[in-house]
Amino acid sequence: MIGRLRGTLVSKQPPWLLVEVGGVGYELEAPMSTIYDLPQTGKEVTLLTHYAVKEDSVALYGFLREDERTLFRNLLKVSGIGAKISLAVLSGVSTADFARLVQAGDVVALTKIPGIGKKTAERIVVELRDRVEGLGAMLPGLSGKASGAPLDPAGEATVALQQLGYKPAEVTRLVQKVAAEGDDAEAIIRKALRAALGH
């Protein structure tokens, strides 16, 4: 079981990261909450990981904070929720806000996250209400800039949002609505996710 990686951040292409550790490059999927706070490529990074083995695949997921990994693992225990939806949850809402939504039983707000319908939202509330207490109590503020200016930040943001499960038409609408001149892809993604959840 791989529980933690420390190495050089080689590339960031949300939701994918490549981290080189001792000459070996590890491909990881990470939520936007982690990607926002990563250093520039070429810098050292330490990630907590979740190693998932299925019949037909092996995957590695990376997180900067323990509360993110804990929430990810708790979400995977809910029937009908896989890694993709779990990453979408962590990308769209902070762990502290998610905990508040679950404890308040706010099914309507939860269904705004891609892949979560009414029944799944109700299951989340029932199954996770006792497990989310204290999550995100010590969340640092979001920071972090992408390294170098990508050729097309809006295009990069569009791809990332589709990877998170948003429909292409919705992604196009969100990106056009929030993208401002000078925004990097991470800024556009952050604003689009907030807009999608009605923040």
LINKA-V53521 format. One record per residue. N is the residue number from 0. RES is the residue in one letter. SS is DSSP state (H for helix, E for strand, L for the rest). PHI is phi in radians with two decimals (NA if undefined). Layout:
BEGIN
n->N res->RES ss->SS phi->PHI
n->N res->RES ss->SS phi->PHI
END
This chain:
BEGIN
n->0 res->M ss->L phi->NA
n->1 res->I ss->L phi->-1.63
n->2 res->G ss->L phi->-1.85
n->3 res->R ss->E phi->-2.74
n->4 res->L ss->E phi->-2.25
n->5 res->R ss->E phi->-2.24
n->6 res->G ss->E phi->-3.02
n->7 res->T ss->E phi->-1.62
n->8 res->L ss->E phi->-1.32
n->9 res->V ss->E phi->-1.52
n->10 res->S ss->E phi->-2.66
n->11 res->K ss->E phi->-2.26
n->12 res->Q ss->E phi->-2.34
n->13 res->P ss->L phi->-0.76
n->14 res->P ss->L phi->-1.58
n->15 res->W ss->E phi->-1.66
n->16 res->L ss->E phi->-2.24
n->17 res->L ss->E phi->-2.19
n->18 res->V ss->E phi->-2.10
n->19 res->E ss->E phi->-1.65
n->20 res->V ss->E phi->-2.19
n->21 res->G ss->L phi->0.98
n->22 res->G ss->L phi->1.53
n->23 res->V ss->E phi->-1.90
n->24 res->G ss->E phi->-1.63
n->25 res->Y ss->E phi->-1.76
n->26 res->E ss->E phi->-1.59
n->27 res->L ss->E phi->-2.27
n->28 res->E ss->E phi->-1.78
n->29 res->A ss->E phi->-2.42
n->30 res->P ss->L phi->-1.29
n->31 res->M ss->H phi->-1.09
n->32 res->S ss->H phi->-1.02
n->33 res->T ss->H phi->-1.39
n->34 res->I ss->H phi->-1.07
n->35 res->Y ss->L phi->-0.98
n->36 res->D ss->L phi->-1.73
n->37 res->L ss->L phi->-1.26
n->38 res->P ss->L phi->-1.27
n->39 res->Q ss->L phi->-1.16
n->40 res->T ss->L phi->-1.07
n->41 res->G ss->L phi->1.65
n->42 res->K ss->L phi->-1.62
n->43 res->E ss->E phi->-1.39
n->44 res->V ss->E phi->-2.46
n->45 res->T ss->E phi->-2.07
n->46 res->L ss->E phi->-2.15
n->47 res->L ss->E phi->-1.37
n->48 res->T ss->E phi->-2.23
n->49 res->H ss->E phi->-2.16
n->50 res->Y ss->E phi->-1.78
n->51 res->A ss->E phi->-2.00
n->52 res->V ss->E phi->-2.04
n->53 res->K ss->L phi->-2.08
n->54 res->E ss->L phi->-1.00
n->55 res->D ss->L phi->-2.00
n->56 res->S ss->L phi->-2.78
n->57 res->V ss->E phi->-2.22
n->58 res->A ss->E phi->-2.42
n->59 res->L ss->E phi->-2.18
n->60 res->Y ss->E phi->-2.04
n->61 res->G ss->E phi->-2.07
n->62 res->F ss->E phi->-2.48
n->63 res->L ss->L phi->-1.43
n->64 res->R ss->L phi->-2.18
n->65 res->E ss->H phi->-1.12
n->66 res->D ss->H phi->-1.15
n->67 res->E ss->H phi->-1.17
n->68 res->R ss->H phi->-1.13
n->69 res->T ss->H phi->-1.08
n->70 res->L ss->H phi->-1.12
n->71 res->F ss->H phi->-0.98
n->72 res->R ss->H phi->-1.16
n->73 res->N ss->H phi->-1.14
n->74 res->L ss->H phi->-1.11
n->75 res->L ss->H phi->-1.09
n->76 res->K ss->L phi->-1.39
n->77 res->V ss->L phi->-1.44
n->78 res->S ss->L phi->-1.00
n->79 res->G ss->L phi->1.59
n->80 res->I ss->L phi->-2.00
n->81 res->G ss->L phi->-1.95
n->82 res->A ss->H phi->-1.10
n->83 res->K ss->H phi->-1.08
n->84 res->I ss->H phi->-1.19
n->85 res->S ss->H phi->-1.05
n->86 res->L ss->H phi->-1.14
n->87 res->A ss->H phi->-1.11
n->88 res->V ss->H phi->-1.06
n->89 res->L ss->H phi->-1.14
n->90 res->S ss->H phi->-1.36
n->91 res->G ss->H phi->-1.64
n->92 res->V ss->L phi->-2.64
n->93 res->S ss->L phi->-1.20
n->94 res->T ss->H phi->-1.06
n->95 res->A ss->H phi->-1.16
n->96 res->D ss->H phi->-1.15
n->97 res->F ss->H phi->-1.06
n->98 res->A ss->H phi->-1.02
n->99 res->R ss->H phi->-1.13
n->100 res->L ss->H phi->-1.07
n->101 res->V ss->H phi->-1.17
n->102 res->Q ss->H phi->-1.19
n->103 res->A ss->H phi->-1.46
n->104 res->G ss->L phi->1.18
n->105 res->D ss->L phi->-1.42
n->106 res->V ss->H phi->-1.11
n->107 res->V ss->H phi->-1.06
n->108 res->A ss->H phi->-1.13
n->109 res->L ss->H phi->-1.12
n->110 res->T ss->L phi->-1.27
n->111 res->K ss->L phi->-1.36
n->112 res->I ss->L phi->-1.44
n->113 res->P ss->L phi->-0.97
n->114 res->G ss->L phi->1.56
n->115 res->I ss->L phi->-1.86
n->116 res->G ss->L phi->-1.63
n->117 res->K ss->H phi->-1.07
n->118 res->K ss->H phi->-1.14
n->119 res->T ss->H phi->-1.14
n->120 res->A ss->H phi->-1.06
n->121 res->E ss->H phi->-1.13
n->122 res->R ss->H phi->-1.12
n->123 res->I ss->H phi->-1.03
n->124 res->V ss->H phi->-1.05
n->125 res->V ss->H phi->-1.16
n->126 res->E ss->H phi->-1.44
n->127 res->L ss->H phi->-1.89
n->128 res->R ss->L phi->-0.92
n->129 res->D ss->L phi->-1.38
n->130 res->R ss->L phi->-1.63
n->131 res->V ss->L phi->-1.63
n->132 res->E ss->L phi->-1.04
n->133 res->G ss->L phi->1.50
n->134 res->L ss->L phi->-1.16
n->135 res->G ss->L phi->1.24
n->136 res->A ss->L phi->-1.12
n->137 res->M ss->L phi->-2.17
n->138 res->L ss->L phi->-1.47
n->139 res->P ss->L phi->-1.26
n->140 res->G ss->L phi->-1.16
n->141 res->L ss->L phi->-1.25
n->142 res->S ss->L phi->-2.66
n->143 res->G ss->L phi->1.78
n->144 res->K ss->L phi->-2.11
n->145 res->A ss->L phi->-1.21
n->146 res->S ss->L phi->-1.49
n->147 res->G ss->L phi->1.25
n->148 res->A ss->L phi->-1.55
n->149 res->P ss->L phi->-1.12
n->150 res->L ss->L phi->-1.08
n->151 res->D ss->L phi->-2.45
n->152 res->P ss->H phi->-1.00
n->153 res->A ss->H phi->-1.12
n->154 res->G ss->H phi->-1.14
n->155 res->E ss->H phi->-1.11
n->156 res->A ss->H phi->-1.12
n->157 res->T ss->H phi->-1.07
n->158 res->V ss->H phi->-1.07
n->159 res->A ss->H phi->-1.08
n->160 res->L ss->H phi->-1.16
n->161 res->Q ss->H phi->-1.16
n->162 res->Q ss->H phi->-1.06
n->163 res->L ss->L phi->-1.40
n->164 res->G ss->L phi->1.93
n->165 res->Y ss->L phi->-1.32
n->166 res->K ss->L phi->-1.27
n->167 res->P ss->H phi->-0.88
n->168 res->A ss->H phi->-1.10
n->169 res->E ss->H phi->-1.19
n->170 res->V ss->H phi->-1.05
n->171 res->T ss->H phi->-1.00
n->172 res->R ss->H phi->-1.09
n->173 res->L ss->H phi->-1.11
n->174 res->V ss->H phi->-1.12
n->175 res->Q ss->H phi->-1.10
n->176 res->K ss->H phi->-1.23
n->177 res->V ss->H phi->-1.82
n->178 res->A ss->L phi->-1.14
n->179 res->A ss->L phi->-2.13
n->180 res->E ss->L phi->-1.04
n->181 res->G ss->L phi->1.64
n->182 res->D ss->L phi->-1.20
n->183 res->D ss->L phi->-1.54
n->184 res->A ss->H phi->-1.03
n->185 res->E ss->H phi->-1.12
n->186 res->A ss->H phi->-1.14
n->187 res->I ss->H phi->-1.13
n->188 res->I ss->H phi->-1.06
n->189 res->R ss->H phi->-1.04
n->190 res->K ss->H phi->-1.20
n->191 res->A ss->H phi->-1.14
n->192 res->L ss->H phi->-1.15
n->193 res->R ss->H phi->-1.12
n->194 res->A ss->H phi->-1.12
n->195 res->A ss->H phi->-1.11
n->196 res->L ss->L phi->-1.63
n->197 res->G ss->L phi->1.34
n->198 res->H ss->L phi->-1.38
END
